[in-house]
Protein backbone atom coordinates (compact mmCIF):
# COMPACT_ATOMS: atom_id res chain seq x y z
CA UNK A 1 0.00 0.00 0.00
CA UNK A 2 1.36 3.37 -0.93
CA UNK A 3 2.02 5.52 2.12
CA UNK A 4 -0.40 8.41 2.49
CA UNK A 5 1.28 11.61 1.31
CA UNK A 6 0.18 15.13 0.70
CA UNK A 7 0.19 15.37 -3.05
CA UNK A 8 -0.04 19.10 -3.70
CA UNK A 9 0.96 22.26 -1.82
CA UNK A 10 -1.61 24.51 -0.25
CA UNK A 11 -1.73 27.63 -2.40
CA UNK A 12 -4.30 30.43 -2.65
CA UNK A 13 -7.23 29.09 -4.60
CA UNK A 14 -8.92 30.74 -7.53
CA UNK A 15 -12.54 30.87 -8.56
CA UNK A 16 -11.80 28.74 -11.60
CA UNK A 17 -14.53 26.30 -12.54
CA UNK A 18 -14.46 23.35 -14.85
CA UNK A 19 -15.86 23.84 -18.35
CA UNK A 20 -19.52 23.19 -18.99
CA UNK A 21 -18.73 19.76 -20.42
CA UNK A 22 -17.59 18.60 -16.99
CA UNK A 23 -20.64 19.83 -15.05
CA UNK A 24 -23.13 17.36 -13.62
CA UNK A 25 -25.71 15.87 -15.91
CA UNK A 26 -28.98 14.43 -14.54
CA UNK A 27 -28.42 11.38 -12.37
CA UNK A 28 -30.86 9.29 -14.35
CA UNK A 29 -33.54 9.58 -16.97
CA UNK A 30 -36.15 9.08 -14.26
CA UNK A 31 -35.10 12.38 -12.70
CA UNK A 32 -36.25 14.25 -15.81
CA UNK A 33 -39.80 15.63 -16.08
CA UNK A 34 -42.27 13.44 -17.90
CA UNK A 35 -44.61 15.65 -19.85
CA UNK A 36 -46.16 14.81 -23.24
CA UNK A 37 -45.40 18.31 -24.46
CA UNK A 38 -41.89 18.35 -23.00
CA UNK A 39 -38.94 17.69 -25.29
CA UNK A 40 -37.27 15.65 -22.52
CA UNK A 41 -40.02 13.00 -22.61
CA UNK A 42 -38.22 10.94 -25.25
CA UNK A 43 -35.05 10.92 -23.16
CA UNK A 44 -36.98 10.09 -20.01
CA UNK A 45 -38.48 7.07 -21.73
CA UNK A 46 -35.18 5.88 -23.18
CA UNK A 47 -34.15 2.36 -22.12
CA UNK A 48 -31.41 2.04 -19.53
CA UNK A 49 -28.04 1.02 -20.95
CA UNK A 50 -25.96 -1.27 -18.75
CA UNK A 51 -22.55 -0.01 -17.74
CA UNK A 52 -19.64 -2.02 -19.14
CA UNK A 53 -17.44 -4.03 -16.81
CA UNK A 54 -14.31 -2.23 -18.00
CA UNK A 55 -13.80 1.24 -19.47
CA UNK A 56 -10.31 1.28 -21.03
CA UNK A 57 -10.51 4.77 -22.54
CA UNK A 58 -12.63 7.92 -22.27
CA UNK A 59 -12.53 11.56 -23.39
CA UNK A 60 -9.95 13.53 -21.36
CA UNK A 61 -12.68 15.33 -19.38
CA UNK A 62 -14.63 12.19 -18.40
CA UNK A 63 -14.27 10.27 -15.15
CA UNK A 64 -15.83 7.25 -16.82
CA UNK A 65 -19.10 6.08 -18.33
CA UNK A 66 -22.11 7.00 -16.24
CA UNK A 67 -25.83 7.55 -15.99
CA UNK A 68 -28.70 5.55 -17.44
CA UNK A 69 -27.25 5.87 -20.95
CA UNK A 70 -23.67 4.85 -20.02
CA UNK A 71 -22.20 7.95 -21.66
CA UNK A 72 -18.87 9.69 -20.90
CA UNK A 73 -19.55 11.66 -17.73
CA UNK A 74 -17.90 13.57 -14.93
CA UNK A 75 -19.28 15.24 -11.81
CA UNK A 76 -18.61 18.86 -10.98
CA UNK A 77 -15.15 18.88 -9.38
CA UNK A 78 -14.84 22.44 -8.11
CA UNK A 79 -15.83 21.34 -4.58
CA UNK A 80 -13.43 18.41 -4.38
CA UNK A 81 -14.38 14.76 -4.13
CA UNK A 82 -14.34 12.11 -1.40
CA UNK A 83 -13.48 8.74 -2.97
CA UNK A 84 -14.56 5.95 -0.64
CA UNK A 85 -14.43 2.20 -1.19
CA UNK A 86 -13.12 -1.11 0.16
CA UNK A 87 -9.70 -2.53 -0.68
CA UNK A 88 -9.33 -3.31 -4.37
CA UNK A 89 -12.28 -1.17 -5.46
CA UNK A 90 -10.19 1.22 -7.58
CA UNK A 91 -9.83 4.22 -5.25
CA UNK A 92 -6.30 5.13 -6.34
CA UNK A 93 -7.18 4.76 -10.03
CA UNK A 94 -10.17 7.07 -9.56
CA UNK A 95 -8.01 9.65 -7.81
CA UNK A 96 -5.42 9.51 -10.57
CA UNK A 97 -8.17 9.89 -13.16
CA UNK A 98 -9.46 13.01 -11.39
CA UNK A 99 -5.94 14.44 -11.39
CA UNK A 100 -5.62 13.82 -15.14
CA UNK A 101 -9.02 15.44 -15.79
CA UNK A 102 -8.06 18.60 -13.95
CA UNK A 103 -4.67 18.76 -15.65
CA UNK A 104 -6.47 18.58 -18.99
CA UNK A 105 -9.39 20.90 -18.24
CA UNK A 106 -8.24 23.31 -15.54
CA UNK A 107 -4.51 23.27 -14.72
CA UNK A 108 -4.93 26.18 -12.30
CA UNK A 109 -7.42 24.25 -10.22
CA UNK A 110 -5.19 21.17 -10.41
CA UNK A 111 -2.28 23.21 -9.05
CA UNK A 112 -4.25 24.71 -6.18
CA UNK A 113 -6.14 21.59 -5.14
CA UNK A 114 -5.06 18.98 -2.62
CA UNK A 115 -4.74 15.35 -3.72
CA UNK A 116 -4.17 12.69 -1.07
CA UNK A 117 -4.42 8.93 -1.21
CA UNK A 118 -5.45 7.09 1.98
CA UNK A 119 -6.57 10.12 3.95
CA UNK A 120 -7.78 7.73 6.65
CA UNK A 121 -4.14 6.74 7.24
CA UNK A 122 -2.50 10.13 6.75
CA UNK A 123 0.10 11.57 9.11
CA UNK A 124 -0.96 14.43 11.45
CA UNK A 125 0.75 17.12 9.35
CA UNK A 126 -1.07 15.99 6.19
CA UNK A 127 -4.40 15.87 8.03
CA UNK A 128 -3.80 19.37 9.39
CA UNK A 129 -3.08 20.67 5.90
CA UNK A 130 -6.26 19.08 4.56
CA UNK A 131 -8.33 20.63 7.35
CA UNK A 132 -6.75 24.03 6.66
CA UNK A 133 -7.50 23.68 2.94
CA UNK A 134 -11.12 22.72 3.57
CA UNK A 135 -11.58 25.67 5.92
CA UNK A 136 -10.19 27.95 3.19
CA UNK A 137 -12.47 26.53 0.51
CA UNK A 138 -9.65 24.83 -1.40
CA UNK A 139 -10.85 21.67 -3.21
CA UNK A 140 -9.59 18.43 -1.70
CA UNK A 141 -9.59 15.10 -3.53
CA UNK A 142 -8.92 12.17 -1.24
CA UNK A 143 -9.49 8.45 -0.84
CA UNK A 144 -10.36 6.35 2.20
CA UNK A 145 -11.53 2.86 3.08
CA UNK A 146 -15.28 2.39 3.45
CA UNK A 147 -14.97 0.85 6.92
CA UNK A 148 -12.99 3.80 8.26
CA UNK A 149 -15.11 6.45 6.58
CA UNK A 150 -18.30 4.91 7.97
CA UNK A 151 -16.91 5.08 11.50
CA UNK A 152 -15.31 8.53 11.34
CA UNK A 153 -17.45 11.32 12.75
CA UNK A 154 -14.96 14.18 13.09
CA UNK A 155 -11.72 15.41 11.59
CA UNK A 156 -10.56 15.88 8.01
CA UNK A 157 -12.29 12.85 6.51
CA UNK A 158 -15.67 13.62 8.07
CA UNK A 159 -15.31 17.28 7.06
CA UNK A 160 -14.50 16.33 3.46
CA UNK A 161 -17.54 14.06 3.30
CA UNK A 162 -19.80 16.86 4.53
CA UNK A 163 -18.47 19.46 2.08
CA UNK A 164 -17.78 17.53 -1.13
CA UNK A 165 -19.54 15.14 -3.49
CA UNK A 166 -18.98 11.45 -2.76
CA UNK A 167 -17.70 8.78 -5.11
CA UNK A 168 -18.71 5.55 -3.40
CA UNK A 169 -17.03 2.53 -4.98
CA UNK A 170 -18.48 -0.96 -4.46
CA UNK A 171 -21.39 0.77 -2.72
CA UNK A 172 -23.26 -2.39 -1.81
CA UNK A 173 -20.33 -4.03 -0.06
CA UNK A 174 -19.45 -3.66 3.60
CA UNK A 175 -20.65 -0.45 5.24
CA UNK A 176 -21.05 1.55 2.05
CA UNK A 177 -24.80 2.05 2.45
CA UNK A 178 -24.19 3.72 5.82
CA UNK A 179 -22.39 6.63 4.17
CA UNK A 180 -25.51 8.20 2.65
CA UNK A 181 -28.86 9.43 3.84
CA UNK A 182 -30.72 7.72 1.01
CA UNK A 183 -31.40 4.08 0.17
CA UNK A 184 -29.14 2.92 -2.62
CA UNK A 185 -30.97 -0.29 -3.55
CA UNK A 186 -32.28 1.15 -6.82
CA UNK A 187 -28.77 1.83 -8.10
CA UNK A 188 -27.03 -1.36 -6.94
CA UNK A 189 -26.17 -4.18 -9.31
CA UNK A 190 -25.64 -7.24 -7.08
CA UNK A 191 -23.83 -9.10 -9.85
CA UNK A 192 -21.31 -6.37 -10.67
CA UNK A 193 -20.80 -4.30 -7.54
CA UNK A 194 -17.50 -6.09 -6.88
CA UNK A 195 -15.96 -4.76 -10.12
CA UNK A 196 -13.03 -2.35 -9.62
CA UNK A 197 -14.17 1.12 -10.59
CA UNK A 198 -17.91 0.43 -10.26
CA UNK A 199 -19.58 3.01 -8.05
CA UNK A 200 -22.05 5.79 -7.44
CA UNK A 201 -21.41 9.51 -7.48
CA UNK A 202 -23.60 11.19 -4.87
CA UNK A 203 -23.86 14.97 -5.19
CA UNK A 204 -26.65 16.88 -3.48
CA UNK A 205 -29.85 14.99 -4.38
CA UNK A 206 -28.45 13.32 -7.50
CA UNK A 207 -27.06 9.81 -7.66
CA UNK A 208 -25.24 8.67 -10.79
CA UNK A 209 -23.93 5.15 -11.40
CA UNK A 210 -20.48 5.12 -12.99
CA UNK A 211 -17.73 2.81 -14.20
CA UNK A 212 -14.40 4.59 -13.75
CA UNK A 213 -12.10 4.84 -16.76
CA UNK A 214 -8.91 2.85 -16.21
CA UNK A 215 -6.81 5.04 -18.47
CA UNK A 216 -4.56 7.24 -16.30
CA UNK A 217 -1.25 8.93 -16.96
CA UNK A 218 1.85 7.59 -15.15
CA UNK A 219 2.62 11.04 -13.71
CA UNK A 220 0.37 10.81 -10.71
CA UNK A 221 1.25 7.24 -9.70
CA UNK A 222 4.99 7.70 -10.24
CA UNK A 223 5.33 10.96 -8.33
CA UNK A 224 3.21 11.25 -5.16
CA UNK A 225 4.46 14.78 -4.62
CA UNK A 226 2.80 16.27 -7.72
N, C-alpha and C positions, 0 to 999 in steps of 0.2 A: 504493500500500500504506500502510495506516495505520501510523504510527510506533509501536513498542512502548512502552507506558506502563504504569506500575503503576496498577491500576484501583481499588484499595481500600486504606485504611490498615491497618497491622498493629496490631491491638488484641487484648487478652486474649480468648482463645477460650472458648466455653462448651461444655458437654457436650450441647448440643441436637442432637437427631437428627431426621431427616425423618420424617413420619408413615408409618404402615405401608403406605399406598397407594403410597409412593415406593420401598419396599424391593425388592430384586431378586426377580424371579420366575424360575422355572427357565429355563435357556438354551434348551432345546428339549424337545419332547415326548419325544424319545428318551432324555433324561436321567432321566425318571420311571421308577419301578419297574414292570415288567410282571408282573402276578400276577393270575390269574383271579379271585381273591377280593378283589383290591384295588380300591378305588373309583377309583383313578387310571388303571386299564386303559383305560377308554373314552377318556380324554384322551390317553393315550399312543398310541392307535391312530388318533387324529384325523388327517385329511389335512392336509398342510402348505398354508398359505395364502400365496400370493406377496405380497411387499411391494409397495405401489404405487410408482410412479415419483416421485410428488410427494405430500407431506402438507401441505395448506394450513392445517389447523387441528387442534388436539388439546386435551384437557383441560388445565387450567393446570399440573397436576403432571407431565405426560407430556413426555418428551424427544422422542418420536415414536411411530411404530408399530413394534413389535418382536416377536421370537420367531416360532415356527412358526405361530402363529395371527394374526400381524399385528395385535395388539391394542395400545391405548395402553400405554406402558411407560416406565419410567425406572429407571436403576440407582441403587443406594445412593450418595448424594453426600456423606456425612459425612467421607469420606477424600479429597475432592478428585477431580479428573479430569484426565488428560492427553489432550488432543485433538490427534491427529496425522493429517496427511494432506497430499497434494500440493497445489499451487496450484489453486484453483478447486473444491476438494472440499467446501467449506462449513464450514471450521473456525470462522470468525468467527460465522457464523449459529448453529452449535452452541453456542459459548460464550455468545452472547447469550441463547439459549434456556435454558441452565443458569441464567444470572443471573435470568431471569424466573421460573423454577421456584422458586428459593430465595426470591425476593421474595414469591411467592405462598404458599409453604408454610412457610418458616422465615426471617423477616426478620432474626432475630438472627444466624443462621448466615451469611446474605447480607452482613450488616454486618461480621462478623469475618473472613470469607474473603478471599482474594486472587484477583483476576481479572486476567489479563494475556494480551493477544493478542501473538503472535509472540515467545514467550519465547526462541526461538533467536536473535533479533536484539536482545534487550533490552540496555539500557545497564548498566554495572557496578553502579550503585546499585540498580536494579530487581532484578538478579540476586541481589545480596546480601540484599535484603529477602525475596525468595522463599526463599532458603536458610535465613534466620533463621526464617521462618514454618514451613517444613517441619520444622526442628529442634524447634520449639515445639509441633508437632502441629496447627498451624492449617491448615485445608483450602486448597489452592491449585488453581485452575482455570486452565489455560493451554493455548495452542495452539503448534504448531510444525510445520515442514515435515517430511515423511517422510524425505527425504534427509539432513537435518541430525540428526534424532532417531536415525536408524539408525547414524550415525557419531559419536555423542556418548557417551562412556563415563564422564564425570565431570561434576561441577557440578550446577547447579540442575535442568536438564532431565533428566539421568540419574537424579538423586535423586527427582524427581517420578514418573518412570516406575516406579521400584522401590517406591514407597510407595502409589501411587494406582491405581485402575482405569484402563484405557486405552480410549479411543474412537478406533478406527483407521478413518479414512475412506478410501474407495477402497483397500481393503486388498490387492487383488490387483495394484495398479499400483506400479511402481518397486520400492522396497526395503521395502515394507510387511510382507511376510512375514518379514523379518529381525527384526522388533520383538517377536516372540513365541517362546515355547519349544514351541509346538505347531503342527502343520500345519493350515493354514486352508482347504485345498482343499474340504472338505465344505461350508463356509459361503460359498464364493465363487460369484457369479453372473457368468460371463464376459461376458454380454450387457448387464449393468446396473451393473457396478462403477464405471463412469465417471460415474454420476449424482451430482450434488451432494447431499450429505447421506446417501448410502448408505454404511453402515459396519458394523463389528462392535464391540460392547462386550465387553471381555475383563476379567473380574474373578475373581480366584482361578482356579478350574478351570472356570468357566462362560463360554461364549461365546454372545452373543446378537446376531443380525442386527438391524439397525435402519435405518429411514429417518427422518431427522431432520425434525421439524416446522419449516416455514418461517415460521410465525407468531411474530414477536418484537416486543416493544415498542420504540419509537424511543429510549427513555431510554438504553439501554446504548450504542447506536451513536452517538448524538448527543453524549454526554458521557463521554469516556474516563476521567474522573476520578471516576466514581461509586464 
